[in-house]
Amino acid sequence: MSHSPPTGRGAAPLSDVQTVDVSAMPRVLVRIVGLALRYPWRVALTILTSLCGAVASLTLPRLFGRAVDEAHRLLAGGPAHAAEARHALWVSALLVIAATMARGFLTAAAGYQGEYLSQKVGYDLRLKLFQQIQRLSFGFHDRIHSGDLITRGMLDLEGTRIFIQNGMMQGFTIVLLVGFSAYMMFSTEPLLALIGLSFVPVAGAALARMGFLLRVTWLRVQRLMSALTLTMEENLQGIRVVRAFAAKPFEMAKFDQAADAALAYSYRRIILRYRGVSAMQVSYYTALGALLWVGGHKVAAGEMTVGRLTEFVTYMTLLQQPIRQVAMIFNTAARATSSGGRLFEVLDIEPEIADKPGAQPLKAARGVLRFEHVDFAYDPGGKQILSDISFEVAPGKTLGVVGAPGSGKSTIANLVPRFYDVTGGRITIDGVDIRDVTLASLREYVGLVQQEAFLFDASVGHNVAYADPWAEEERIVGAAKTAQIHEHIAGLPDAYETRVGERGVALSGGQRQRMSIARGVVPEPGIVIFDDSTAAIDAVTEKKVRDAIAHATRTQATIVIAHRLSSLMHADEIVVLDEGRIVERGEHPALIARGGIYADLYALQTRADSAAAMEEPPGEPPTKRRARA
């Protein structure tokens, strides 16, 4: 399954290419560091504790070196100085313990501050991403799968956040240690310092190559994890379909294929990392061996003390662990550049539907909705979905919309609250173009009840009052009565406090649709649109719902979109769509008398209903027939 990449004004499309933009790597890392610098005091405290920890670490080589030289000098003076030598060693041991404890405390403090800082950055990114997902238009969500967004919001965000802790702050600590160590070593024995640090450029080159290759691999791993998340999400959402068609082997094979692909690239990542680590360790131990060889000859020739050689070896030992961490830093940086790049792609997209500069809240006096020669296409230059659509719906009036599937009925519903923008003509409310008002005020004024009745895993009451969480109980109950669902809710174990389950799984399709109708009625919007919202409701209940809705919306402009013509017969005007154009319009009797598309559709549905009625056993009540079926 493929999905076209989403795009937005002023932003590059979400890429799915396998090439790596090398120039983007430092930009992404600099941007991540910039997120951390929004907390300057926390960064300063982390740097200070890291600096003090590095200084405490660098006192150890000097302490060891001086202790060895002092003990050697005293022991060389004979047995008379043995007690003095032991005292000197005890003092040195206590100083080493004190320095080690100070280093441990400061390192722990720096680690805590770094973790705290990274979690704050992660928290900020999490909120920004969720806010951005809420802002982005339906066009974006049409072109990207939710599984990919979940991967970006979980795995990619974590890969970005962890760089602050294990990349930025660890890298700063290593720079301090290597820098101070190099200064101390060169200030005492330049030749030994040059030999001891000769592994740094070799290890740096190997790790830099590893980091570049890891970025390539991480990009592929993240995309494969998106595919894996997509496979799992679709399986969970369609678990009933999977079980109904005994498709478990097929789904297992599909998931196994995606998991194998991700695992293969994970193995490649491990191999690349350990190649870099191996090259670094070989160069390190080679430099250490050379230092011992040259230093040993200097000690034997009397050009250097044993303590000074001990000091250099201790410097090298101290550098071993941080240098090993360089591999982890490169790995973290490689992951951060790929993860951060994928994350920032979403954050940088400008919503296609947004408030224009200077937009004012909608102030509707009457609430007259008008379509004026509206054209619409989902893609610029693509197929026209609507062409030259014009109509008017005044308060207290109802417009019915009917047409074949794909004729543009739901598109009309989605254009009124500006889920999409028209590509021609305009839509007005009381003469004001809806593009000139704020989205929040427009969507508060326009209520849309969709055919797909999505319910949250919350109580019945919370689902009904979703559009107005502070609605009084009387309004909630009244809306439920309008939707003919109150009696069912009252019979639930906890009535309106009963949880409906994930996506309303505890309710039937018709019950979910009636819950959705109730949710749309609660806020009492100025314009109400019902987009085939009674398709899953039986005919008897639908008539009750229709009559109750007509009463509840008697002062509002109402649009009813339906396939079932019985839902539209009461409308003040009915428009018939065919391939995005209005081909007929008028009241139900006039359209029947015209003998056009509407009359043919009505005759077809009437014959179908009559045939269904003839198939039922005579004298059996409808409710009993449905129960038997």
ZAMARGU-4260 file (C-alpha; in steps of 0.2 Angstrom, whole numbers, plus 5000, padded with zeros to 4 digits):
<rodrens>
0) 5000/5000/5000 | 5007/5017/4995 | 5003/5034/5001 | 5007/5050/4992 | 5018/5062/5003
5) 5009/5076/5012 | 5015/5093/5007 | 5011/5111/5014 | 5015/5129/5009 | 5032/5133/5012
10) 5038/5116/5017 | 5046/5102/5007 | 5036/5086/5006 | 5039/5072/5018 | 5053/5063/5009
15) 5054/5044/5006 | 5070/5044/4997 | 5085/5033/5001 | 5098/5047/4998 | 5106/5057/5012
20) 5107/5075/5013 | 5124/5078/5021 | 5121/5096/5023 | 5106/5093/5033 | 5115/5083/5046
25) 5123/5098/5055 | 5107/5108/5053 | 5096/5096/5062 | 5109/5094/5076 | 5111/5113/5078
30) 5092/5114/5079 | 5091/5101/5092 | 5104/5109/5102 | 5094/5126/5100 | 5079/5117/5108
35) 5090/5113/5123 | 5097/5131/5124 | 5079/5137/5128 | 5083/5132/5145 | 5100/5142/5148
40) 5101/5140/5167 | 5098/5121/5165 | 5112/5120/5152 | 5124/5131/5162 | 5121/5120/5177
45) 5124/5104/5167 | 5140/5112/5159 | 5146/5117/5176 | 5144/5100/5184 | 5152/5092/5169
50) 5167/5104/5170 | 5169/5101/5188 | 5168/5082/5186 | 5181/5083/5172 | 5193/5093/5183
55) 5190/5080/5197 | 5194/5066/5185 | 5210/5075/5179 | 5217/5077/5197 | 5219/5058/5198
60) 5234/5056/5186 | 5244/5069/5195 | 5240/5061/5212 | 5245/5044/5205 | 5261/5051/5198
65) 5266/5061/5213 | 5262/5046/5224 | 5273/5034/5214 | 5287/5047/5213 | 5286/5051/5232
70) 5286/5032/5237 | 5300/5029/5225 | 5311/5043/5232 | 5308/5038/5250 | 5310/5019/5247
75) 5326/5023/5238 | 5333/5031/5255 | 5332/5014/5263 | 5322/5005/5276 | 5322/5021/5288
80) 5310/5029/5276 | 5298/5015/5274 | 5286/5022/5287 | 5286/5039/5279 | 5283/5031/5262
85) 5268/5021/5269 | 5261/5037/5276 | 5263/5046/5260 | 5254/5032/5251 | 5240/5033/5264
90) 5238/5051/5261 | 5239/5049/5242 | 5226/5035/5243 | 5214/5046/5254 | 5216/5060/5241
95) 5212/5048/5227 | 5197/5042/5236 | 5191/5060/5239 | 5194/5065/5221 | 5185/5049/5215
100) 5170/5053/5226 | 5169/5071/5220 | 5170/5065/5202 | 5156/5052/5205 | 5145/5065/5213
105) 5148/5078/5200 | 5146/5065/5186 | 5130/5059/5193 | 5124/5077/5195 | 5128/5081/5177
110) 5119/5065/5171 | 5104/5070/5181 | 5104/5088/5174 | 5107/5081/5156 | 5092/5068/5158
115) 5081/5082/5165 | 5085/5094/5151 | 5082/5080/5138 | 5065/5076/5145 | 5060/5094/5145
120) 5065/5095/5127 | 5055/5079/5123 | 5040/5086/5133 | 5041/5102/5122 | 5042/5092/5106
125) 5028/5080/5111 | 5016/5095/5114 | 5022/5104/5098 | 5020/5089/5087 | 5002/5085/5094
130) 4997/5103/5092 | 5004/5103/5074 | 4994/5087/5070 | 4978/5096/5076 | 4982/5111/5065
135) 4986/5102/5049 | 4972/5101/5037 | 4962/5086/5031 | 4972/5086/5015 | 4988/5082/5025
140) 4979/5068/5034 | 4972/5061/5018 | 4990/5059/5011 | 4999/5051/5026 | 4995/5036/5037
145) 4992/5038/5055 | 5004/5024/5058 | 5018/5035/5051 | 5013/5049/5062 | 5013/5038/5077
150) 5031/5032/5073 | 5037/5050/5071 | 5028/5055/5088 | 5036/5040/5097 | 5052/5033/5090
155) 5058/5048/5081 | 5054/5060/5095 | 5063/5048/5107 | 5078/5047/5095 | 5078/5066/5094
160) 5077/5069/5113 | 5090/5056/5118 | 5103/5066/5108 | 5102/5080/5121 | 5107/5068/5135
165) 5119/5055/5127 | 5125/5066/5113 | 5126/5084/5117 | 5130/5084/5135 | 5141/5068/5134
170) 5150/5075/5119 | 5154/5091/5129 | 5161/5081/5144 | 5172/5071/5132 | 5178/5087/5124
175) 5183/5094/5141 | 5192/5078/5146 | 5202/5076/5130 | 5205/5095/5129 | 5212/5096/5147
180) 5221/5080/5146 | 5230/5085/5130 | 5235/5102/5138 | 5242/5093/5153 | 5251/5080/5143
185) 5258/5092/5131 | 5264/5104/5144 | 5274/5090/5152 | 5280/5078/5139 | 5276/5084/5121
190) 5283/5068/5113 | 5273/5056/5124 | 5258/5067/5122 | 5259/5066/5103 | 5261/5047/5104
195) 5247/5045/5117 | 5235/5055/5107 | 5239/5049/5090 | 5224/5038/5090 | 5212/5052/5091
200) 5212/5057/5072 | 5212/5038/5067 | 5197/5035/5078 | 5189/5051/5073 | 5189/5046/5055
205) 5183/5029/5058 | 5169/5035/5069 | 5164/5049/5057 | 5162/5036/5043 | 5152/5026/5055
210) 5141/5040/5059 | 5137/5044/5041 | 5133/5026/5037 | 5123/5025/5053 | 5112/5039/5047
215) 5108/5031/5031 | 5104/5015/5040 | 5094/5024/5054 | 5083/5033/5040 | 5079/5016/5033
220) 5076/5008/5050 | 5064/5022/5054 | 5054/5020/5038 | 5053/5001/5041 | 5047/5004/5058
225) 5033/5016/5051 | 5028/5001/5040 | 5028/4989/5054 | 5017/5001/5065 | 5006/5003/5050
230) 5004/4984/5048 | 5000/4982/5067 | 4988/4997/5067 | 4978/4991/5052 | 4977/4973/5060
235) 4971/4980/5076 | 4958/4991/5068 | 4952/4977/5057 | 4954/4963/5069 | 4936/4957/5066
240) 4938/4957/5048 | 4954/4947/5050 | 4945/4934/5061 | 4929/4934/5050 | 4939/4929/5035
245) 4952/4917/5044 | 4966/4928/5038 | 4977/4926/5052 | 4991/4917/5042 | 4991/4931/5029
250) 4992/4944/5042 | 5006/4935/5052 | 5016/4933/5036 | 5014/4951/5032 | 5019/4957/5049
255) 5034/4944/5049 | 5040/4951/5032 | 5040/4969/5039 | 5048/4964/5055 | 5061/4954/5046
260) 5066/4969/5035 | 5067/4980/5051 | 5078/4967/5059 | 5090/4965/5045 | 5093/4984/5045
265) 5095/4983/5064 | 5109/4970/5061 | 5117/4981/5049 | 5117/4995/5061 | 5125/4984/5074
270) 5139/4979/5062 | 5143/4997/5057 | 5144/5002/5075 | 5155/4988/5081 | 5167/4991/5066
275) 5169/5009/5071 | 5172/5003/5089 | 5184/4990/5084 | 5194/5003/5074 | 5194/5015/5088
280) 5200/5002/5101 | 5214/4995/5090 | 5221/5013/5087 | 5219/5017/5106 | 5229/5001/5112
285) 5242/5004/5098 | 5244/5022/5104 | 5245/5015/5122 | 5258/5002/5118 | 5269/5015/5109
290) 5268/5026/5124 | 5273/5013/5136 | 5287/5008/5124 | 5294/5025/5122 | 5290/5030/5140
295) 5299/5014/5146 | 5315/5019/5137 | 5314/5036/5144 | 5313/5030/5161 | 5327/5017/5159
300) 5338/5031/5152 | 5334/5042/5167 | 5325/5055/5156 | 5308/5053/5165 | 5302/5047/5182
305) 5292/5032/5185 | 5278/5043/5192 | 5278/5054/5176 | 5275/5038/5165 | 5262/5032/5178
310) 5254/5049/5176 | 5253/5047/5157 | 5247/5030/5158 | 5233/5036/5170 | 5228/5049/5157
315) 5226/5036/5144 | 5216/5025/5155 | 5205/5040/5160 | 5202/5043/5141 | 5198/5025/5137
320) 5180/5025/5144 | 5175/5043/5136 | 5183/5038/5120 | 5173/5022/5120 | 5157/5033/5122
325) 5162/5042/5106 | 5155/5028/5097 | 5138/5029/5106 | 5138/5048/5103 | 5141/5046/5084
330) 5127/5033/5085 | 5115/5044/5094 | 5119/5059/5083 | 5116/5048/5067 | 5099/5043/5074
335) 5095/5061/5080 | 5099/5068/5062 | 5087/5055/5054 | 5074/5055/5068 | 5075/5074/5070
340) 5074/5077/5051 | 5058/5066/5050 | 5051/5075/5065 | 5055/5093/5059 | 5047/5089/5042
345) 5030/5088/5050 | 5033/5102/5062 | 5039/5114/5048 | 5023/5111/5037 | 5012/5126/5035
350) 4993/5121/5036 | 4985/5123/5020 | 4969/5128/5029 | 4973/5142/5041 | 4967/5159/5047
355) 4971/5173/5035 | 4980/5188/5042 | 4967/5199/5051 | 4953/5186/5051 | 4939/5191/5063
360) 4927/5179/5073 | 4911/5175/5064 | 4897/5186/5069 | 4882/5179/5061 | 4866/5189/5062
365) 4854/5178/5053 | 4864/5163/5048 | 4861/5162/5030 | 4872/5149/5021 | 4876/5152/5003
370) 4886/5143/4990 | 4890/5155/4975 | 4897/5146/4959 | 4908/5134/4970 | 4921/5123/4961
375) 4932/5111/4970 | 4946/5099/4966 | 4957/5090/4979 | 4973/5092/4970 | 4977/5107/4960
380) 4974/5104/4941 | 4966/5087/4946 | 4949/5081/4943 | 4935/5093/4947 | 4924/5086/4961
385) 4912/5100/4961 | 4907/5112/4947 | 4897/5128/4948 | 4887/5123/4964 | 4875/5137/4970
390) 4862/5136/4983 | 4856/5145/4998 | 4850/5139/5015 | 4841/5151/5027 | 4838/5149/5045
395) 4823/5137/5048 | 4825/5129/5031 | 4831/5112/5026 | 4841/5108/5010 | 4842/5090/5005
400) 4857/5084/4994 | 4856/5067/4985 | 4867/5059/4972 | 4876/5044/4967 | 4892/5039/4977
405) 4906/5050/4972 | 4895/5064/4965 | 4902/5076/4978 | 4889/5076/4992 | 4901/5074/5007
410) 4913/5086/4999 | 4899/5099/5001 | 4898/5095/5019 | 4917/5096/5022 | 4918/5113/5013
415) 4906/5122/5025 | 4917/5121/5040 | 4933/5124/5029 | 4940/5107/5031 | 4945/5111/5013
420) 4945/5127/5003 | 4935/5130/4987 | 4946/5131/4971 | 4933/5143/4963 | 4918/5153/4969
425) 4915/5156/4987 | 4904/5151/5002 | 4897/5164/5013 | 4887/5166/5029 | 4877/5181/5030
430) 4887/5188/5015 | 4904/5185/5023 | 4916/5174/5015 | 4920/5160/5027 | 4939/5162/5022
435) 4938/5179/5030 | 4933/5173/5048 | 4943/5163/5061 | 4942/5144/5059 | 4938/5142/5078
440) 4923/5153/5077 | 4917/5145/5060 | 4918/5127/5066 | 4909/5132/5082 | 4895/5139/5072
445) 4894/5125/5060 | 4889/5108/5067 | 4894/5093/5056 | 4887/5075/5060 | 4896/5063/5049
450) 4891/5045/5043 | 4907/5038/5051 | 4902/5039/5070 | 4918/5039/5079 | 4917/5038/5098
455) 4930/5040/5111 | 4934/5027/5124 | 4925/5037/5137 | 4908/5038/5146 | 4892/5040/5136
460) 4890/5057/5143 | 4907/5063/5139 | 4905/5057/5121 | 4888/5066/5119 | 4895/5082/5127
465) 4911/5082/5117 | 4908/5098/5108 | 4903/5106/5124 | 4910/5098/5139 | 4902/5110/5151
470) 4884/5106/5144 | 4871/5104/5158 | 4864/5087/5161 | 4847/5092/5154 | 4855/5097/5137
475) 4864/5080/5136 | 4848/5071/5140 | 4838/5081/5128 | 4851/5078/5114 | 4850/5060/5117
480) 4831/5060/5117 | 4832/5069/5100 | 4843/5056/5093 | 4831/5042/5100 | 4845/5034/5110
485) 4840/5040/5128 | 4831/5024/5132 | 4845/5013/5127 | 4857/5024/5138 | 4846/5023/5153
490) 4846/5004/5152 | 4865/5003/5152 | 4873/4997/5169 | 4879/5015/5173 | 4868/5025/5162
495) 4877/5040/5155 | 4893/5035/5165 | 4895/5019/5155 | 4911/5018/5145 | 4907/5014/5127
500) 4924/5005/5124 | 4937/5009/5110 | 4929/5017/5095 | 4912/5013/5103 | 4914/4994/5101
505) 4901/4991/5114 | 4887/4999/5103 | 4879/4994/5087 | 4882/5004/5071 | 4865/5012/5073
510) 4867/5016/5091 | 4884/5024/5087 | 4876/5035/5073 | 4862/5041/5085 | 4876/5045/5098
515) 4885/5055/5085 | 4868/5064/5081 | 4866/5068/5099 | 4884/5075/5100 | 4880/5086/5085
520) 4864/5093/5093 | 4871/5097/5110 | 4881/5113/5105 | 4866/5120/5096 | 4876/5127/5081
525) 4869/5140/5069 | 4871/5128/5054 | 4868/5110/5055 | 4874/5097/5042 | 4869/5079/5043
530) 4880/5069/5031 | 4871/5052/5028 | 4871/5051/5047 | 4856/5039/5048 | 4862/5026/5036
535) 4864/5013/5049 | 4847/5016/5057 | 4832/5006/5053 | 4817/5015/5044 | 4806/5016/5059
540) 4819/5024/5071 | 4825/5035/5057 | 4808/5043/5055 | 4807/5046/5074 | 4825/5054/5073
545) 4820/5064/5058 | 4805/5071/5066 | 4814/5075/5082 | 4829/5083/5073 | 4817/5094/5062
550) 4810/5100/5079 | 4827/5103/5087 | 4834/5112/5072 | 4818/5122/5067 | 4827/5139/5069
555) 4843/5134/5061 | 4849/5132/5043 | 4850/5113/5040 | 4858/5102/5026 | 4853/5084/5025
560) 4864/5073/5014 | 4857/5055/5011 | 4855/5040/5000 | 4839/5036/5007 | 4826/5048/5000
565) 4814/5046/5014 | 4827/5056/5024 | 4825/5071/5012 | 4806/5071/5008 | 4803/5084/5021
570) 4816/5096/5014 | 4812/5114/5008 | 4823/5111/4993 | 4832/5096/4986 | 4847/5096/4975
575) 4852/5081/4964 | 4871/5080/4961 | 4878/5070/4946 | 4897/5070/4943 | 4899/5086/4954
580) 4885/5096/4946 | 4868/5101/4951 | 4857/5093/4938 | 4840/5094/4947 | 4833/5105/4961
585) 4816/5108/4969 | 4804/5100/4982 | 4800/5082/4983 | 4783/5082/4973 | 4790/5093/4959
590) 4805/5082/4957 | 4794/5067/4956 | 4783/5075/4943 | 4798/5080/4933 | 4802/5062/4930
595) 4821/5064/4930 | 4835/5056/4940 | 4827/5059/4957 | 4810/5051/4951 | 4820/5036/4944
600) 4829/5034/4961 | 4813/5036/4971 | 4804/5023/4960 | 4819/5011/4962 | 4820/5013/4981
605) 4801/5011/4982 | 4801/4995/4972 | 4815/4989/4983 | 4806/4992/4999 | 4790/4984/4992
610) 4800/4969/4987 | 4808/4967/5004 | 4791/4969/5012 | 4784/4955/5002 | 4797/4943/5007
615) 4793/4945/5025 | 4780/4933/5033 | 4763/4942/5034 | 4757/4948/5051 | 4774/4948/5059
620) 4779/4964/5068 | 4794/4974/5061 | 4803/4972/5077 | 4800/4954/5078 | 4806/4952/5060
625) 4822/4961/5063 | 4825/4950/5079 | 4822/4935/5069 | 4834/4941/5055
</rodrens>
